[in-house]
Amino acid sequence: MRLIQGMTLCGFLMAGLVANAQAQAYPSRPVKIVIPFTAGGGADVVARVLAQKLGVSVGQSFVVDNRPGAGGNIAFEMVARAEPDGYTILNSTPGIVINPTLYRKVNYKIEDFVAISLIGKAPLLIVVHPSLPVRSVSDLVKLAKAKPGSIRFSSAGTGSSSHLASEVFRMMAGIDMVHVPYKGGPQAVQDVISGQVEMTTLPLAETLPQVRAGRVRGLAQTGDKRSPVATEIPTLDEAGIKGYAVTTWYVIFGPAAMPPGVVSKLHAEIVKVLKLPDVQERLKAAGVGDVIGSTPGEAAQFVKEEFARWAKVIQASGAKVD
């Protein structure tokens, strides 16, 4: 009996030594950061800032891999099934917690991932084509009520935060609009610029430059406070949709069975680069008003709470995707 106990203890010690060795050696080859949308969107911009600085910090390349489609499910399923060695990670927006409720079937569960760090939160911005005869949220609501179904709004994809932020606005304002989904934010805002659709709600990284250039008109931002990079644009709450507050966010995930030592090392490196002044400036310029860099435990709790919150929103909206 003592021999068996000794062998068991030895096994635990060996496993611990192997895990520690893995963490010390990590990363020994390039790390892939998977993005659920096309290049140029908010998640892509954030990932590229991190990838550049992490590569310098650890002496290995961090490569951004854009895998758009199916509201992010292609990217989520890819990372959930990846080898849990820390060489395939995910920079996710809220779609990862939205889709299990929104879609009738997804091939992953939240439990298939380990949250490494909440990078930050960013408000979205409601923008319209300049030809639309509205200059405020109240104007938009009046027009939509006068002409139900006449306003088309684009999004980064069905189930994306940009889609559901508009759905929450539609429900709270009591208006009827038509959803036009795309595979990413850049295409969604481009079709507002060209006049193919009238409106979109997307992160500031994708919309604010277009507002400043006069290509679209910014009506309101979706956070509970004004972004420091867009203080001239009111929040939806300030614009009359009382109690409205929706932000997108960026969380780094890995496959669930990643060694704890690798999770800890990757988290430490992320926090280190997030403290760099130029990284904070670049992220804030990309619309990330709150740069956080949470612990894995804090990120996991945040994801759990977001899953429950969005499930209520989706169930209230009656939205469902095959």
C-alpha positions as CSV (number, residue, x, y, z in Angstrom):
1,M,0.0,0.0,0.0
2,R,2.8,2.4,0.9
3,L,4.6,1.5,-2.3
4,I,1.5,2.5,-4.3
5,Q,1.1,5.7,-2.4
6,G,4.8,6.5,-3.0
7,M,4.4,5.8,-6.7
8,T,1.3,8.0,-6.8
9,L,3.2,10.9,-5.1
10,C,6.1,10.4,-7.5
11,G,3.7,10.6,-10.4
12,F,2.3,13.9,-9.1
13,L,5.8,15.3,-8.6
14,M,6.9,14.2,-12.1
15,A,3.7,15.8,-13.6
16,G,4.5,19.0,-11.8
17,L,8.1,19.0,-13.0
18,V,7.0,18.4,-16.6
19,A,4.4,21.2,-16.3
20,N,7.1,23.5,-14.9
21,A,9.5,22.6,-17.7
22,Q,6.8,23.3,-20.3
23,A,6.1,26.7,-18.8
24,Q,9.8,27.6,-18.7
25,A,10.3,26.6,-22.3
26,Y,7.2,28.3,-23.6
27,P,7.1,29.6,-26.2
28,S,9.8,27.8,-28.2
29,R,8.0,28.4,-31.6
30,P,5.5,30.9,-33.1
31,V,2.2,31.4,-31.3
32,K,-1.0,31.8,-33.4
33,I,-3.6,34.3,-32.3
34,V,-6.9,33.4,-33.9
35,I,-9.4,36.2,-34.7
36,P,-13.0,35.5,-35.5
37,F,-13.3,38.4,-37.9
38,T,-11.6,39.9,-41.0
39,A,-8.5,42.0,-40.9
40,G,-9.0,45.7,-39.9
41,G,-11.7,45.2,-37.3
42,G,-11.4,46.1,-33.6
43,A,-10.4,42.5,-32.5
44,D,-7.8,42.4,-35.3
45,V,-6.3,45.8,-34.3
46,V,-6.1,44.8,-30.6
47,A,-4.5,41.4,-31.5
48,R,-1.9,43.0,-33.8
49,V,-0.8,45.4,-31.1
50,L,-0.5,42.6,-28.6
51,A,1.2,40.3,-31.1
52,Q,3.9,42.8,-31.9
53,K,4.8,43.6,-28.3
54,L,4.5,40.0,-27.1
55,G,6.9,38.9,-29.8
56,V,9.5,41.4,-28.7
57,S,8.9,40.5,-25.0
58,V,9.4,36.7,-25.3
59,G,11.6,36.5,-28.4
60,Q,9.1,34.5,-30.4
61,S,6.7,35.5,-33.1
62,F,3.0,35.9,-32.4
63,V,1.1,35.6,-35.6
64,V,-2.5,36.8,-36.2
65,D,-4.7,34.3,-38.0
66,N,-8.1,35.8,-39.2
67,R,-10.8,33.1,-39.4
68,P,-14.1,34.9,-40.1
69,G,-17.5,33.3,-40.7
70,A,-20.5,31.9,-39.0
71,G,-20.6,34.7,-36.4
72,G,-17.2,33.7,-35.1
73,N,-18.1,30.0,-34.7
74,I,-15.4,28.9,-37.2
75,A,-12.7,30.5,-35.0
76,F,-14.2,29.4,-31.7
77,E,-14.4,25.8,-32.8
78,M,-10.9,25.8,-34.2
79,V,-9.4,27.0,-30.9
80,A,-11.6,24.7,-28.8
81,R,-10.2,21.7,-30.8
82,A,-6.6,22.9,-31.0
83,E,-3.8,21.2,-29.2
84,P,-3.8,22.7,-25.6
85,D,-0.2,23.6,-25.6
86,G,-0.4,27.4,-25.7
87,Y,0.5,27.7,-29.4
88,T,-3.1,28.4,-30.6
89,I,-4.9,31.1,-28.6
90,L,-8.0,33.3,-29.3
91,N,-8.7,37.0,-29.1
92,S,-12.4,36.9,-28.7
93,T,-15.2,39.5,-28.6
94,P,-18.6,38.7,-26.9
95,G,-19.6,36.3,-29.7
96,I,-18.1,33.4,-27.8
97,V,-20.7,33.8,-25.0
98,I,-23.5,34.9,-27.3
99,N,-23.5,32.1,-29.9
100,P,-24.3,29.2,-27.6
101,T,-27.7,30.8,-26.9
102,L,-28.2,32.5,-30.2
103,Y,-27.4,29.5,-32.5
104,R,-29.5,26.4,-32.5
105,K,-26.3,24.4,-32.5
106,V,-22.6,25.2,-31.9
107,N,-19.8,22.7,-31.8
108,Y,-18.2,24.1,-28.6
109,K,-19.0,24.9,-25.0
110,I,-17.7,27.7,-22.8
111,E,-16.1,25.0,-20.8
112,D,-13.9,24.1,-23.8
113,F,-11.8,27.3,-23.1
114,V,-9.6,28.7,-20.4
115,A,-9.8,32.5,-20.0
116,I,-6.3,34.0,-19.8
117,S,-6.9,37.7,-19.5
118,L,-9.6,40.3,-20.1
119,I,-7.7,42.8,-22.2
120,G,-10.2,45.6,-22.1
121,K,-13.6,47.0,-23.0
122,A,-14.7,49.3,-25.8
123,P,-18.0,51.1,-26.6
124,L,-19.5,50.9,-30.0
125,L,-20.7,53.8,-32.1
126,I,-24.0,54.2,-33.9
127,V,-23.3,55.8,-37.3
128,V,-25.5,56.6,-40.2
129,H,-25.1,57.6,-43.9
130,P,-24.9,61.4,-44.1
131,S,-27.8,61.5,-46.5
132,L,-30.1,60.1,-43.8
133,P,-32.2,63.0,-42.5
134,V,-31.2,62.5,-38.9
135,R,-28.8,64.3,-36.6
136,S,-29.6,62.7,-33.3
137,V,-30.9,59.4,-31.8
138,S,-34.3,61.0,-31.3
139,D,-34.4,61.9,-35.0
140,L,-33.5,58.3,-35.8
141,V,-36.2,56.9,-33.6
142,K,-38.8,59.2,-35.1
143,L,-37.8,58.2,-38.6
144,A,-37.9,54.5,-37.8
145,K,-41.3,54.8,-36.2
146,A,-42.7,56.8,-39.1
147,K,-41.3,54.3,-41.7
148,P,-41.1,50.9,-40.0
149,G,-38.5,48.6,-41.7
150,S,-37.1,51.4,-43.9
151,I,-33.8,51.5,-42.0
152,R,-31.3,48.8,-42.7
153,F,-28.4,48.3,-40.2
154,S,-25.3,46.3,-41.0
155,S,-23.2,44.3,-38.5
156,A,-20.0,42.4,-38.2
157,G,-22.1,39.2,-38.4
158,T,-25.1,37.5,-36.9
159,G,-24.6,37.2,-33.2
160,S,-21.7,39.7,-33.1
161,S,-21.7,42.4,-30.4
162,S,-22.5,44.9,-33.2
163,H,-25.6,43.0,-34.2
164,L,-26.9,42.5,-30.7
165,A,-26.1,46.1,-29.6
166,S,-28.4,47.3,-32.4
167,E,-31.0,44.7,-31.4
168,V,-31.0,46.0,-27.8
169,F,-31.3,49.6,-29.1
170,R,-34.2,48.5,-31.4
171,M,-36.0,46.8,-28.6
172,M,-35.5,49.6,-26.1
173,A,-36.5,52.3,-28.6
174,G,-39.5,50.3,-29.8
175,I,-38.6,50.5,-33.5
176,D,-38.5,48.1,-36.5
177,M,-35.2,47.9,-38.5
178,V,-33.8,45.3,-40.9
179,H,-30.5,43.5,-40.1
180,V,-27.9,43.0,-42.8
181,P,-25.0,40.8,-41.5
182,Y,-21.5,40.8,-42.9
183,K,-18.3,38.8,-42.2
184,G,-16.6,41.7,-40.4
185,G,-16.8,45.3,-39.3
186,P,-14.8,46.9,-42.2
187,Q,-17.3,45.6,-44.8
188,A,-20.2,46.6,-42.6
189,V,-19.1,50.2,-42.2
190,Q,-18.0,50.4,-45.9
191,D,-21.6,49.7,-47.0
192,V,-22.8,52.5,-44.8
193,I,-20.3,54.8,-46.4
194,S,-21.5,53.7,-49.9
195,G,-25.1,54.0,-49.0
196,Q,-26.0,50.4,-49.4
197,V,-27.3,50.4,-45.8
198,E,-28.3,53.3,-43.6
199,M,-26.8,52.5,-40.3
200,T,-24.3,50.4,-38.3
201,T,-23.1,50.0,-34.7
202,L,-19.5,49.1,-34.5
203,P,-16.4,49.7,-32.3
204,L,-14.8,53.1,-32.4
205,A,-11.7,51.7,-34.1
206,E,-13.8,51.0,-37.2
207,T,-16.2,54.0,-37.1
208,L,-14.6,57.0,-35.5
209,P,-12.0,57.6,-38.4
210,Q,-15.0,57.6,-40.8
211,V,-16.9,60.1,-38.6
212,R,-13.9,62.4,-38.5
213,A,-13.5,62.2,-42.3
214,G,-17.2,63.1,-42.8
215,R,-18.0,59.8,-44.5
216,V,-20.6,58.9,-41.8
217,R,-22.4,60.7,-39.1
218,G,-21.9,59.6,-35.5
219,L,-25.1,59.7,-33.3
220,A,-24.2,58.0,-30.0
221,Q,-21.9,55.6,-28.3
222,T,-23.1,52.5,-26.5
223,G,-21.0,52.5,-23.3
224,D,-22.1,53.8,-19.8
225,K,-19.7,56.7,-20.2
226,R,-18.1,58.7,-23.1
227,S,-14.9,57.3,-24.5
228,P,-11.9,59.5,-23.9
229,V,-11.2,59.5,-27.6
230,A,-14.8,60.6,-28.5
231,T,-15.9,63.0,-25.8
232,E,-18.0,65.0,-28.2
233,I,-20.4,62.1,-28.9
234,P,-23.1,61.4,-26.3
235,T,-23.9,58.0,-24.9
236,L,-27.2,56.4,-25.8
237,D,-28.3,56.9,-22.2
238,E,-27.6,60.6,-22.6
239,A,-29.4,60.6,-26.0
240,G,-32.6,59.4,-24.4
241,I,-32.4,55.6,-24.4
242,K,-32.3,55.5,-20.6
243,G,-30.4,52.6,-19.0
244,Y,-28.7,51.5,-22.2
245,A,-25.1,50.3,-21.8
246,V,-23.4,47.8,-24.1
247,T,-19.7,47.4,-24.7
248,T,-17.7,45.0,-26.7
249,W,-14.7,43.4,-25.1
250,Y,-11.6,41.5,-25.8
251,V,-10.6,38.3,-23.9
252,I,-7.6,36.1,-24.6
253,F,-8.6,32.4,-24.4
254,G,-6.8,29.1,-24.9
255,P,-8.1,25.5,-25.1
256,A,-9.4,24.3,-21.7
257,A,-6.6,21.8,-21.0
258,M,-3.7,24.3,-21.4
259,P,-1.1,23.6,-18.7
260,P,-1.6,26.1,-15.7
261,G,2.1,27.1,-15.9
262,V,1.7,28.1,-19.6
263,V,-1.5,30.0,-18.8
264,S,0.3,31.9,-16.0
265,K,3.3,32.7,-18.1
266,L,1.2,34.0,-21.0
267,H,-0.9,36.0,-18.6
268,A,2.2,37.6,-17.1
269,E,3.5,38.5,-20.5
270,I,0.2,40.0,-21.5
271,V,-0.1,42.1,-18.4
272,K,3.5,43.3,-18.8
273,V,2.9,44.6,-22.4
274,L,-0.4,46.2,-21.4
275,K,1.4,48.4,-18.9
276,L,3.6,49.9,-21.7
277,P,2.6,53.5,-22.3
278,D,2.7,53.1,-26.1
279,V,0.5,50.0,-26.0
280,Q,-2.1,51.9,-23.8
281,E,-2.1,54.8,-26.2
282,R,-2.5,52.5,-29.2
283,L,-5.3,50.6,-27.6
284,K,-7.1,53.7,-26.5
285,A,-6.7,55.1,-30.1
286,A,-8.4,51.9,-31.2
287,G,-11.4,52.7,-29.0
288,V,-10.5,50.5,-25.9
289,G,-11.4,53.0,-23.3
290,D,-10.7,50.6,-20.4
291,V,-7.4,48.7,-20.7
292,I,-7.7,46.1,-18.0
293,G,-5.3,43.0,-18.1
294,S,-7.2,40.9,-15.6
295,T,-6.1,37.7,-13.9
296,P,-7.3,34.4,-15.4
297,G,-9.7,34.0,-12.5
298,E,-11.2,37.5,-13.0
299,A,-11.5,36.9,-16.7
300,A,-13.3,33.6,-16.1
301,Q,-15.8,35.2,-13.7
302,F,-16.4,38.1,-16.2
303,V,-17.1,35.6,-19.0
304,K,-19.5,33.7,-16.8
305,E,-21.4,36.8,-16.0
306,E,-21.5,38.0,-19.7
307,F,-22.8,34.6,-20.8
308,A,-25.7,34.9,-18.4
309,R,-26.4,38.6,-19.3
310,W,-26.4,38.0,-23.1
311,A,-28.6,34.8,-22.7
312,K,-31.3,37.0,-21.1
313,V,-31.0,39.6,-24.0
314,I,-31.2,36.9,-26.7
315,Q,-34.1,35.1,-25.1
316,A,-36.0,38.4,-24.7
317,S,-35.4,39.3,-28.3
318,G,-36.6,35.9,-29.6
319,A,-33.6,35.8,-31.9
320,K,-32.4,32.4,-33.1
321,V,-30.0,31.3,-35.9
322,D,-29.9,27.9,-37.6
